[in-house]
């Protein structure tokens, strides 16, 4: 199995788990923040994938920058993934609806699939400079992103289970 096929299978599995976790969530549930300083999780997980993918590809043409920030009313977050936001910004955050989130996810997934389909195996060893000043190989970035996405899907799944089993 080629490296890109392996990574593509990992992403397809993450997306499948994400879809089943989001299935049936209400828009109100999607806005729940587990702590006062926490952002809602659904948007962040897709935004992370979008930003990393375009970082790997050496492109600033993120899906987010091609109309999705505006469609979701989040133009002020053009340069962020939602991590490390100050509490005031988190409090003012307008969580996208489930339908909006799924539209953004579909657009990002389409680009991830296309990129993986065109990536030669030898490029997994190519190093890039990341936006946080660390040099990583493309393979290392895919490992990092898949771990981060799995973490966030797990958080979302836990929160969904908590919300559905909590009295009141």
C-alpha positions as a LaTeX table, in Angstrom:
\begin{tabular}{lrrr}
\hline
Residue & $x$ (\AA) & $y$ (\AA) & $z$ (\AA) \\
\hline
Unk1 & 0.00 & 0.00 & 0.00 \\
Unk2 & 1.33 & 3.42 & $-0.94$ \\
Unk3 & 1.67 & 6.10 & 1.73 \\
Unk4 & $-1.05$ & 8.31 & 0.26 \\
Unk5 & $-3.49$ & 5.37 & 0.18 \\
Unk6 & $-2.73$ & 4.64 & 3.83 \\
Unk7 & $-3.26$ & 8.27 & 4.86 \\
Unk8 & $-6.43$ & 8.49 & 2.73 \\
Unk9 & $-7.86$ & 5.47 & 4.55 \\
Unk10 & $-7.07$ & 7.08 & 7.90 \\
Unk11 & $-8.85$ & 10.28 & 6.89 \\
Unk12 & $-11.86$ & 8.40 & 5.48 \\
Unk13 & $-12.19$ & 6.61 & 8.82 \\
Unk14 & $-11.89$ & 9.85 & 10.81 \\
Unk15 & $-14.53$ & 11.46 & 8.59 \\
Unk16 & $-16.86$ & 8.49 & 9.00 \\
Unk17 & $-16.58$ & 8.68 & 12.80 \\
Unk18 & $-17.05$ & 12.45 & 12.65 \\
Unk19 & $-20.21$ & 12.07 & 10.57 \\
Unk20 & $-21.71$ & 9.49 & 12.92 \\
Unk21 & $-20.83$ & 11.63 & 15.92 \\
Unk22 & $-22.45$ & 14.72 & 14.40 \\
Unk23 & $-25.50$ & 12.71 & 13.28 \\
Unk24 & $-28.52$ & 13.77 & 15.27 \\
Unk25 & $-26.84$ & 16.66 & 17.10 \\
Unk26 & $-29.01$ & 19.73 & 17.39 \\
Unk27 & $-27.64$ & 23.17 & 16.68 \\
Unk28 & $-28.00$ & 23.96 & 20.39 \\
Unk29 & $-25.92$ & 20.91 & 21.30 \\
Unk30 & $-23.28$ & 21.92 & 18.78 \\
Unk31 & $-22.81$ & 25.25 & 20.59 \\
Unk32 & $-22.13$ & 23.69 & 24.00 \\
Unk33 & $-18.80$ & 24.65 & 25.50 \\
Unk34 & $-17.48$ & 22.23 & 28.12 \\
Unk35 & $-15.84$ & 25.08 & 30.05 \\
Unk36 & $-16.19$ & 28.87 & 29.99 \\
Unk37 & $-12.87$ & 29.32 & 28.16 \\
Unk38 & $-13.53$ & 26.49 & 25.68 \\
Unk39 & $-14.74$ & 26.95 & 22.15 \\
Unk40 & $-17.34$ & 24.68 & 20.60 \\
Unk41 & $-15.50$ & 21.74 & 19.05 \\
Unk42 & $-17.22$ & 21.04 & 15.72 \\
Unk43 & $-15.89$ & 23.98 & 13.73 \\
Unk44 & $-12.35$ & 23.76 & 15.02 \\
Unk45 & $-11.75$ & 20.20 & 13.89 \\
Unk46 & $-12.52$ & 21.00 & 10.24 \\
Unk47 & $-10.69$ & 24.32 & 10.36 \\
Unk48 & $-7.54$ & 22.53 & 11.57 \\
Unk49 & $-7.66$ & 20.10 & 8.63 \\
Unk50 & $-8.18$ & 22.93 & 6.16 \\
Unk51 & $-5.27$ & 24.98 & 7.48 \\
Unk52 & $-2.82$ & 22.06 & 7.68 \\
Unk53 & $-3.74$ & 20.77 & 4.23 \\
Unk54 & $-2.97$ & 24.09 & 2.62 \\
Unk55 & 0.18 & 24.47 & 4.69 \\
Unk56 & 1.40 & 21.13 & 3.30 \\
Unk57 & 0.44 & 22.15 & $-0.22$ \\
Unk58 & 2.26 & 25.46 & 0.18 \\
Unk59 & $-0.92$ & 27.40 & $-0.52$ \\
Unk60 & $-2.68$ & 30.17 & 1.37 \\
Unk61 & $-5.82$ & 29.39 & $-0.64$ \\
Unk62 & $-7.63$ & 27.66 & 2.23 \\
Unk63 & $-11.27$ & 26.68 & 1.73 \\
Unk64 & $-11.97$ & 28.94 & 4.72 \\
Unk65 & $-10.62$ & 31.97 & 2.82 \\
Unk66 & $-12.72$ & 31.24 & $-0.28$ \\
Unk67 & $-16.04$ & 32.33 & 1.19 \\
Unk68 & $-16.62$ & 29.98 & 4.11 \\
Unk69 & $-15.54$ & 32.48 & 6.79 \\
Unk70 & $-18.01$ & 34.98 & 5.33 \\
Unk71 & $-20.82$ & 32.42 & 4.88 \\
Unk72 & $-20.51$ & 31.46 & 8.52 \\
Unk73 & $-20.28$ & 35.06 & 9.69 \\
Unk74 & $-16.77$ & 34.51 & 11.04 \\
Unk75 & $-14.70$ & 36.89 & 8.92 \\
Unk76 & $-12.87$ & 38.10 & 12.04 \\
Unk77 & $-11.44$ & 34.59 & 12.40 \\
Unk78 & $-9.83$ & 34.49 & 8.97 \\
Unk79 & $-6.36$ & 33.82 & 10.40 \\
Unk80 & $-7.16$ & 31.42 & 13.22 \\
Unk81 & $-8.34$ & 27.87 & 13.83 \\
Unk82 & $-10.10$ & 28.79 & 17.06 \\
Unk83 & $-7.37$ & 27.65 & 19.41 \\
Unk84 & $-6.05$ & 30.11 & 21.98 \\
Unk85 & $-8.85$ & 32.62 & 21.50 \\
Unk86 & $-9.35$ & 35.08 & 24.37 \\
Unk87 & $-12.47$ & 34.48 & 26.49 \\
Unk88 & $-14.22$ & 37.58 & 25.09 \\
Unk89 & $-13.82$ & 36.26 & 21.56 \\
Unk90 & $-14.99$ & 32.77 & 22.59 \\
Unk91 & $-18.05$ & 34.32 & 24.28 \\
Unk92 & $-18.88$ & 36.23 & 21.09 \\
Unk93 & $-18.26$ & 33.25 & 18.80 \\
Unk94 & $-21.21$ & 32.41 & 16.57 \\
Unk95 & $-21.08$ & 28.61 & 16.24 \\
Unk96 & $-22.04$ & 27.49 & 12.73 \\
Unk97 & $-25.19$ & 25.41 & 12.37 \\
Unk98 & $-24.83$ & 21.70 & 11.70 \\
Unk99 & $-25.79$ & 22.23 & 8.06 \\
Unk100 & $-23.17$ & 24.98 & 7.64 \\
Unk101 & $-20.53$ & 22.87 & 9.34 \\
Unk102 & $-21.29$ & 19.89 & 7.11 \\
Unk103 & $-21.02$ & 22.09 & 4.01 \\
Unk104 & $-17.60$ & 23.34 & 5.11 \\
Unk105 & $-16.53$ & 19.78 & 5.94 \\
Unk106 & $-17.57$ & 18.54 & 2.49 \\
Unk107 & $-15.53$ & 21.27 & 0.78 \\
Unk108 & $-12.43$ & 20.59 & 2.90 \\
Unk109 & $-12.72$ & 16.82 & 2.47 \\
Unk110 & $-12.95$ & 17.19 & $-1.30$ \\
Unk111 & $-9.67$ & 19.12 & $-1.30$ \\
Unk112 & $-7.97$ & 16.67 & 1.06 \\
Unk113 & $-8.97$ & 13.74 & $-1.18$ \\
Unk114 & $-7.77$ & 15.53 & $-4.31$ \\
Unk115 & $-4.46$ & 16.48 & $-2.72$ \\
Unk116 & $-3.80$ & 12.96 & $-1.41$ \\
Unk117 & $-4.68$ & 11.55 & $-4.83$ \\
Unk118 & $-2.03$ & 13.72 & $-6.46$ \\
Unk119 & 0.72 & 13.42 & $-3.82$ \\
Unk120 & 3.66 & 11.23 & $-4.85$ \\
Unk121 & 4.89 & 8.87 & $-2.11$ \\
Unk122 & 8.35 & 10.44 & $-2.10$ \\
Unk123 & 6.81 & 13.78 & $-1.04$ \\
Unk124 & 5.98 & 12.34 & 2.40 \\
Unk125 & 9.66 & 12.89 & 3.28 \\
Unk126 & 9.71 & 16.47 & 1.98 \\
Unk127 & 10.08 & 19.00 & 4.78 \\
Unk128 & 8.00 & 22.14 & 5.13 \\
Unk129 & 8.12 & 25.07 & 7.49 \\
Unk130 & 4.94 & 25.13 & 9.58 \\
Unk131 & 3.11 & 28.28 & 10.65 \\
Unk132 & 4.31 & 27.80 & 14.23 \\
Unk133 & 7.97 & 27.82 & 13.22 \\
Unk134 & 8.73 & 24.09 & 13.29 \\
Unk135 & 10.06 & 22.16 & 10.31 \\
Unk136 & 8.18 & 18.90 & 9.70 \\
Unk137 & 8.02 & 16.36 & 6.91 \\
Unk138 & 4.70 & 16.05 & 5.11 \\
Unk139 & 4.39 & 12.56 & 6.60 \\
Unk140 & 4.87 & 13.97 & 10.11 \\
Unk141 & 2.22 & 16.60 & 9.44 \\
Unk142 & $-0.28$ & 13.93 & 8.38 \\
Unk143 & 0.48 & 11.98 & 11.56 \\
Unk144 & $-0.01$ & 15.14 & 13.62 \\
Unk145 & $-3.26$ & 16.09 & 11.88 \\
Unk146 & $-4.77$ & 12.61 & 12.11 \\
Unk147 & $-3.97$ & 12.51 & 15.85 \\
Unk148 & $-5.44$ & 15.97 & 16.39 \\
Unk149 & $-8.61$ & 15.16 & 14.44 \\
Unk150 & $-9.05$ & 11.88 & 16.33 \\
Unk151 & $-8.66$ & 13.74 & 19.60 \\
Unk152 & $-11.31$ & 16.30 & 18.66 \\
Unk153 & $-13.74$ & 13.70 & 17.35 \\
Unk154 & $-13.32$ & 11.85 & 20.66 \\
Unk155 & $-14.03$ & 15.05 & 22.56 \\
Unk156 & $-17.11$ & 15.69 & 20.46 \\
Unk157 & $-18.30$ & 12.11 & 20.94 \\
Unk158 & $-17.79$ & 12.32 & 24.70 \\
Unk159 & $-19.65$ & 15.64 & 24.86 \\
Unk160 & $-22.54$ & 14.21 & 22.81 \\
Unk161 & $-22.79$ & 11.23 & 25.15 \\
Unk162 & $-22.65$ & 13.50 & 28.18 \\
Unk163 & $-25.35$ & 15.79 & 26.83 \\
Unk164 & $-27.61$ & 12.89 & 25.94 \\
Unk165 & $-27.27$ & 11.15 & 29.31 \\
Unk166 & $-27.36$ & 14.17 & 31.63 \\
Unk167 & $-30.62$ & 14.72 & 33.49 \\
Unk168 & $-32.32$ & 17.99 & 32.59 \\
\hline
\end{tabular}
